[in-house]
Amino acid sequence: MKTSKDRILTTHVGSLPRTQAVTDVVFAREAGEALDTAHAEAVIAGGIADVVRRQVGIGIDIVSDGELGKVSYATYIKDRLTGFGGESTREPAQDMLDFPGTLARREAAGTRSAVRPPRCIGEIRVKDLAPLQWDLATFRAAVDRTPPVEAFLSAASPGVIALFQPNDHYPSHEAYLEALAEAMRVEYEAIVAAGFLLQVDSPDLGMGRHTIFRHKTEAEYVRLASLHVEVLNHALRNIPAERVRMHVCWGNYEGPHHRDAPMEVVLPIALRARPQALLFEAANPRHAHEWTVFRDTRLPPDKILVPGVIDSTTNFIEHPLLVAERIGRFTDIVGQERVIAGTDCGFATFAGHGAVDGEVAFAKLGALVEGARIASRRLAA
């Protein structure tokens, strides 16, 4: 994993705005519509080539495929693993239930995703490697054409799969997680073998507290979240830690978030995870103050921090000076080489859904890059 030796490197969490053409193809696939396969693949491959080119052009150092070919970061697995079927309907998060007017406004505005996750109804195992191999080959072609400093691909953690896809088959949550981990291990190892960094998306560690673990005691939540980390570590056992980054968040939506588990509870759990780099929210109004938790925590000497210095749920374009200030808080704690500037979350977590206008999202990434330049100059002075 590249580190910020000479200047602060930049990255983001993974998902980026899709064009309407890409969105149409993704939803047609999701609906099982008959498609011209060659045309559909060409549309998505062209979108990935464009989004890589645009990231590199803006100045993002560590780029992704934008997750353009996936309908969402956690439900795409139903096309790659056996055992999923039907539909599930999750209750809104507890913070939204506490403020039903906010939830009603969100639903009236049509900002809730139309994606309906399936359920686990059978044995989990690898079903089809073709979608993964296509992702790897298409992304490789794009980064070879427009080389970045480094490139990563995202994959769902066992815990976040369990968060979105309820278990109707396995005798326990633990057994479900273990089956997911063993099946997903194939994808994790293939991404790294293809020469990319692996990003494991694990919002279950934070968001799980006010969703699937909302009725648990604090001690039970900590136990279950810790179990999620243990299972993830086992799935990553064959991959060097320096080739993996993990994203933790509290849900990529504009809402009250007053039920979010505090960072002082989440961080000790997350630090036990194998990945070397930790991506986390540090820009939005609910979590921006929690940089002090990192200051007051004895951090493992090899951990790389990737704080979100750009919010992913508002159309405000952060001022580069504010971005530089946020970066500085973390370089003061662990030094320049162990900080990479990132975003709170993705900009298009679900296809066809994003709180931030597509062009504004790229402008925000531009502010991220400029803020990192300012922070780098300050550190060099």
N, C-alpha and C positions, 0 to 999 in steps of 0.2 A: 504494500500500500504506500503510495506516494505521501510524503509529509511536507509540511510547510517550512522547508529549510531556508530558502532565500526570500520567500514572500508568503503571505497567507493565501493558501489555495481555496478554491470555491467549489461547491457542489450543491446539490439539492436532494430532496427526498425521493424523487422518482417520477411521479406522474406529471405530465404536462398537457396543456390544452390540445385537444384533437380537432382537426378540421371537420366540417360537416360530412365530407365524403368518407372520412375514416369512421366517424361515429355511425353513419348509416350502415356501413359494412359490418361493424362490430355488433350492432343491434340486430341486423338481419341474421347474422350467425347465431346470436343468442336465441332468436325466435325460431331457429330451425328452418329458415326460408331457403328455397333453392337458389343457389348463387353460381355464377360463373367463377369457379375456383381461381383460375389464373388471374382474372380481373380483380377479384377481391384481394388476393395476395399482392398484386401489383399496387393497389391503392394503399395498403398498409405499409408495404416496403417503401413506397415513395414517401409516405408520411414520416417514417422513421429516418430515412435519409435526410429529409428536410429538417426534422427536429434536431438531429445530431449536428447538422451544419449550422443551425441557428444557435444552438448552445455554444458551440466552439466560436462562432462569430461574435457573440456577446462577450465571451471571455470566461465562460464556465470551464473549469479545469477538469472536473471529474463528472462525466456526462452519463446519461442513461438513454434508453430507447423511448422514454416518455411513457412507457407502459401502453403504447398506442393500440396494440393488438389485443389487449385484455379488456373485458367489460368492467372489471374491478380488480383490485389488488388481492382480494381474499376469496372471491367466488369462482375465479377462472379455473380452479383446481378440479371442478366437476367434469371438465372435458379431458382431464389427464389421469384421474384416479377413478377406480371403481367405487361403488358403495354409496353414491349420492343420487337422490331422486326427489321428485315432488317439489314442493315449495315450503318455505318457512316464513313466518311473519314475526319479527321481533318487536317487542314493545319499545317505545322511545326510551332514551336514556333518562335516568332519574331526574337530572337537572331540568330536562324539558317537561317532564310530568309535573314538576313543582311549579312551573310557569306555563299553564296550558294556553294562555294567550299567545305566548311566543311560539309554541308548537303549532297553533292554528294559523298564525301568520306565515310560518314556514311552509306549511302544507298548502295554503292558499296561493303562495307564490310559486308553487311547483318546484321547490328546491330539494325535496326529498327524492332520493334515487328511485327510479322505477325498477331497478334490479331486485329480483326476488330470489334470495339464496335458497338452495335446496336443503335437504336434510340428510343425515347419514342414516341409510336404511339397510346397509349390508356391509360386507367385509371391505376394508380399505386396502387397496394395493394398486400398483402402477397399471394403468390401462393402455395409455397411448403416449409414446415418446415423440411422435411426429410434431406436435405443436411446439414442444420445447426445442427440438432440433431446428425447426424453422426459425424460432426466435433467435437462437444462437447464430445461425448462418446469416440471417438478415441483419442483425446488429453488427456482426463482424464486417460485413460488406460496407455498412454505413460508416463505421469508425475507421476502416482502412481507407475509405475515400476522403474522409475529413478527420484526420487524427487528432484526438484530444490528448491531454496529459495522461488521463486514465479513464476507464469506463467501468460501469457497474450495471448489473441487472438485479431487479428486485424479485423476491420470492416470499410467499406467505409462510409465516411461522406456524407450527402445529397449534399453538395457542390461539392465534387469530382465526385460523380455520374453524376451530371449535367454537369460537365466539360467534361467528356468523352462521355456521351450519350446525344446528342442534343434533345431538346424538340420540337416535332411536334404536340403535343396534347393539352397541357394546355394553357390557354389564356395569361399567363405571366410567367416570370422567378420565381417570388415569389410564384405563385400557384404551379408550378412544384416542387420547393424546399419543400414546405409545405407537399405535397403529399408524396414525398420521405422520409421526416423526420418521418411522422407518420407510414409509412410502415417499415422503418428501426428500429424504436423504439423497435419492437418485437425482432429483433436480438440483439440489444444492451442489453436489459434487460435479455435476455436468457443467454448471455455470463456471465454476472455478477451473475445471479442466480445459474449458474453452478460452481461458486467458482473461476472464473478467473478474472483477471484484463481485462478491455476493453480498447483496443487502437483504437481510432478513427483517421483514416487517412484523413488529411485535407490539402493536398498540394495546393488545390484551393486558399487558403489564400495568398500564395506566388506565385506559378506558374500561378495562374489565371491572374496576371497582364500582362504577356507577351504572354498569350494564349487567352482565351475567353474574357478577358477585355482589350485586346491590343488597341482597337479603342475607349476606354472610356477615359474621362478626369481623372485626378488624384482623384478629389473629387468624381466622380461617381464610380471609382474603390473602394475607401474606403467605400462608402455607400453600395455597393453590397457585398463586403467582410464582412462588419459588419452584413449585413443581413444574410449571410451564418452562422455566429456565433450565431446570435439570433435564427435562426431556429434549429441549432444543439443543443443549450441549451434547447430548448423546447422538443426536442426528448429525451434528457437526464434527464428530470425533475424528474424522479422517481429513479434515481441512485445516490448514494452518490458520491460527487466529488472525494473523495479519492480512489474510485474504478475505476477511469477513467484516461487515459493518452491520449494526443493528439499529433499527429505528423504533423509538418508543414515543407514544403520544397519548393524548386523552380524547381523541376523536376530532376529526378534521371538519368541524361544523361551527357555524356562528350560533352560539347559545350561551346560557348563563354560566355553565361550567363551574358553578359553586360547589358541586359535589365531587369535583376532581380530587383524587388522592394527592396529597402534597408530595413534592419531590423528595422530602426527607424520608418518606416511606418507600417511594418507588426506586430511588437511586440505589440503596443497598441491594435490592433485589436485582436490578439491571446490571450492577457491577459484577455480579457472579456469573454473568453470561460469557461465553467463550469469545465472541467477536471482539476484535481489538478496538474498533471505532464505535462510539455511541452517538447516535443522532437523536436530538430531543428538542422540545419546544422551549424557546427562551425569548420570544419576541412578543407574543400576544399578552393582553392585559392581565390574564389570570396567572401566567407563569413567568413573566419577565423578571420578577423580583427574585426568582429562585436561583440565580447565579450564586447567591451567597451560600446555598447548600453545598455547592461544589467547593467554594472557598473553605468551608468549615469541615469538609470530608477528607479523610486520608485516601486519596485516589491511588489505584495501582499505577506503578511507574510506567507501564507500557500502554496504558489506555490513551486513545486519541479522542478528543472531544469535538463533536460537530454540532455546535449550538445553532438553533434556528435564530437567525438575526433578521429574518424577513417573515412577516406574518402571511399565512396562506389562506385566510378567510375574509380579508377586507381588500377593497380596491384603493386604499391609500398606498401611494408609492413612497416607501421610506426614504428619508433623506440620507444620502451616503455618509454624512457626518454622524448620524445616529447609528448607522450600521457599524461604522468604525468604532464608535464608543462601545457598542455591545460586544464586538470582537475583543476589544481591549480588556474587558472585564475577565475574559477567560484566558487570554494570553498572560495576564498578570498572575493567574493562578497556576498554570501548568507550563507556560512558555510558548513561544511561537510555533515550535516544531510539532507540538501536540494539539494544535487547534486548526480545524478546517472550517471555514464559514459555510453555513447551510441555511435551510429554510425550515420553518416549523413543521410543515407537512407537504404533501403533494398538492398540485394545483388542479388536478382532475382525477380525484380518487375513484370516481365512478364515471363511466362514459356518459356523455350528455349532461353531466352535472358538475358544476363548479361555481363557487361563489364569486370568483374573481374573473373578470373579462380576460379573454385570451391574450389580447395585446397588452393589457395592464400586467398580466403575469410575467410576460417577457421583459417589460419595463422594470418590474420589481427585481428580476434577476440582474438586469443592468445596474440597478442601484446596489445590489449585493456585490457585484464585481468592483464597482467604483469604491464602495466602502472598504473592501478588502485592500484595495490599492492604498487608500489613505492610511489604514491601520498598518500596512507594511512599511510605508514611509515613516510613520511615527516610530515604529520599532527600530528602524535603521538609523534614526537621527541620534 
